[in-house]
Amino acid sequence: MGSSLFDLTGRVAAVSGAARGMGRAMALAFAEHGADLLLADLDAEGMGRTAEQIAGLGRRAACAACDVSDPGQVRDLFARLDREFGRIDVLGNVAGEGVVGRPEDLSVDQLKTTFQNLVVGRFAACQEAGRRMLKAGRGSIINIGSLASVTALGRGHVAYSMAMGAVAQMTRELSTEWAGRGVRVNAILPAQVVNPGLEQRMAADPALKARWLGAIPRGRMGRPEDIQGVAVWLASDSSSWVTGALIPMDGGNLAMNAGGTIGT
Ligand SMILES: NC(=O)c1ccc[n+]([C@@H]2O[C@H](COP(=O)([O-])OP(=O)(O)OC[C@H]3O[C@@H](n4cnc5c(N)ncnc54)[C@H](O)[C@@H]3O)[C@@H](O)[C@H]2O)c1
């Protein structure tokens, strides 16, 4: 159990993308600090493994197969939450993928898919969680944005950046509307955190990792566990005066050069 400053005992958190990566790391960290979890992901097997680990920590975890880009499925997810837990204190809005493509080639459908995944999906979950949290007069929503929420990346990220920029503004707008009623909304903006997609891209272009590291003063790529401290802090009462914030988790990338990766 964590120290009282970061204690989540008796709280219920819903986390999407919980089968692996940052969603999984976040869910485990919440459980370590006392929370029970509703996990959501497309990958039932991976989610089951996360749930087993949470049970091993003595906390309860329910798994919901859910495509977060479909607001109907997000509604069902929260109906399940009502039935099984009857409350929500924390939302970790993590899952959702972008489409990479050069601006001159990208189709409008690809742009729409990216917005459906990252903007509509995150908003639907914020709205469902927010309605419940407003009724309770308390809650913490954590959206995962990106460096691309606040700076351009190039390399075919136009759709992703447009969507992640919307996630930043959604965070600020929701915070502005809801903070006075007890619901805090913040975003974490990660730089490159190693995941299977990044590993594939590094394998395809052996120079890519060195180029990324050239823009990360901390000197290493991110790991999914890097999100744990900041997520527990945002979920807990220790951050009760922090809302509407966009918090870089980037090894110093934004401070160094506003996100650009030198030489790309
Ligand atoms: N890894 C990075 O470098 C990085 C940097 C900035 C932002 N992000 C964003 O953070 C989020 C998580 O990244 P990660 O690296 O932990 O990802 P990951 O690829 O390791 O894991 C993503 C998880 O989300 C699930 N998922 C994907 N689409 C889903 C959907 N529509 N509905 C339900 N589940 C879905 C996958 O099954 C998987 O378990 C993504 O939105 C990503 O864009 C990642």
The ligand as an SDF file (V2000), in Angstrom:
LIG
                    3D

 44 48  0  0  0  0  0  0  0  0999 V2000
    4.3230    4.7280  -26.7400 N   0  0  0  0  0  0  0  0  0  0  0  0
    4.5500    5.9740  -27.0590 C   0  0  0  0  0  0  0  0  0  0  0  0
    5.6740    6.3560  -27.4310 O   0  0  0  0  0  0  0  0  0  0  0  0
    3.4580    6.9940  -26.9370 C   0  0  0  0  0  0  0  0  0  0  0  0
    3.7970    8.3520  -26.8930 C   0  0  0  0  0  0  0  0  0  0  0  0
    2.7810    9.2950  -26.7840 C   0  0  0  0  0  0  0  0  0  0  0  0
    1.4610    8.8900  -26.7160 C   0  0  0  0  0  0  0  0  0  0  0  0
    1.1670    7.5580  -26.7760 N   0  0  0  0  0  0  0  0  0  0  0  0
   -0.2440    7.1670  -26.7070 C   0  0  0  0  0  0  0  0  0  0  0  0
   -0.4510    6.4850  -25.5140 O   0  0  0  0  0  0  0  0  0  0  0  0
   -1.4670    5.4820  -25.6920 C   0  0  0  0  0  0  0  0  0  0  0  0
   -0.9430    4.1330  -25.2150 C   0  0  0  0  0  0  0  0  0  0  0  0
    0.2820    3.8590  -25.8150 O   0  0  0  0  0  0  0  0  0  0  0  0
    1.1380    2.5410  -25.4490 P   0  0  0  0  0  0  0  0  0  0  0  0
    2.4990    2.7630  -26.0070 O   0  0  0  0  0  0  0  0  0  0  0  0
    0.9690    2.2000  -24.0110 O   0  0  0  0  0  0  0  0  0  0  0  0
    0.3810    1.4890  -26.3710 O   0  0  0  0  0  0  0  0  0  0  0  0
    0.5520   -0.0880  -26.5600 P   0  0  0  0  0  0  0  0  0  0  0  0
    0.5610   -0.2820  -28.0240 O   0  0  0  0  0  0  0  0  0  0  0  0
    1.6700   -0.6640  -25.7580 O   0  0  0  0  0  0  0  0  0  0  0  0
   -0.8050   -0.6400  -25.9270 O   0  0  0  0  0  0  0  0  0  0  0  0
   -2.0370   -0.1680  -26.3920 C   0  0  0  0  0  0  0  0  0  0  0  0
   -3.1440   -1.0190  -25.7860 C   0  0  0  0  0  0  0  0  0  0  0  0
   -4.3870   -0.4170  -26.1790 O   0  0  0  0  0  0  0  0  0  0  0  0
   -5.2220   -1.4270  -26.7520 C   0  0  0  0  0  0  0  0  0  0  0  0
   -6.0720   -0.7710  -27.7670 N   0  0  0  0  0  0  0  0  0  0  0  0
   -5.6920   -0.2140  -28.9340 C   0  0  0  0  0  0  0  0  0  0  0  0
   -6.7540    0.3040  -29.5620 N   0  0  0  0  0  0  0  0  0  0  0  0
   -7.8310    0.0580  -28.7660 C   0  0  0  0  0  0  0  0  0  0  0  0
   -9.2070    0.3490  -28.8740 C   0  0  0  0  0  0  0  0  0  0  0  0
   -9.7140    0.9980  -29.9340 N   0  0  0  0  0  0  0  0  0  0  0  0
  -10.0320   -0.0400  -27.8770 N   0  0  0  0  0  0  0  0  0  0  0  0
   -9.5360   -0.6870  -26.7990 C   0  0  0  0  0  0  0  0  0  0  0  0
   -8.2350   -0.9960  -26.6360 N   0  0  0  0  0  0  0  0  0  0  0  0
   -7.3940   -0.6180  -27.6220 C   0  0  0  0  0  0  0  0  0  0  0  0
   -4.2780   -2.4590  -27.3420 C   0  0  0  0  0  0  0  0  0  0  0  0
   -4.9110   -3.7220  -27.4490 O   0  0  0  0  0  0  0  0  0  0  0  0
   -3.1450   -2.4570  -26.3190 C   0  0  0  0  0  0  0  0  0  0  0  0
   -3.3640   -3.3360  -25.2530 O   0  0  0  0  0  0  0  0  0  0  0  0
   -1.8600    5.5470  -27.1730 C   0  0  0  0  0  0  0  0  0  0  0  0
   -2.9780    6.3570  -27.3360 O   0  0  0  0  0  0  0  0  0  0  0  0
   -0.6540    6.2140  -27.8100 C   0  0  0  0  0  0  0  0  0  0  0  0
   -0.9820    6.9150  -28.9800 O   0  0  0  0  0  0  0  0  0  0  0  0
    2.1240    6.6060  -26.8720 C   0  0  0  0  0  0  0  0  0  0  0  0
  1  2  1  0
  2  3  2  0
  2  4  1  0
  4  5  1  0
  4 44  2  0
  5  6  2  0
  6  7  1  0
  7  8  2  0
  8  9  1  0
  8 44  1  0
  9 10  1  0
  9 42  1  0
 10 11  1  0
 11 12  1  0
 11 40  1  0
 12 13  1  0
 13 14  1  0
 14 15  2  0
 14 16  1  0
 14 17  1  0
 17 18  1  0
 18 19  2  0
 18 20  1  0
 18 21  1  0
 21 22  1  0
 22 23  1  0
 23 24  1  0
 23 38  1  0
 24 25  1  0
 25 26  1  0
 25 36  1  0
 26 27  1  0
 26 35  1  0
 27 28  2  0
 28 29  1  0
 29 30  1  0
 29 35  2  0
 30 31  1  0
 30 32  2  0
 32 33  1  0
 33 34  2  0
 34 35  1  0
 36 37  1  0
 36 38  1  0
 38 39  1  0
 40 41  1  0
 40 42  1  0
 42 43  1  0
M  CHG  2   8   1  16  -1
M  END
$$$$
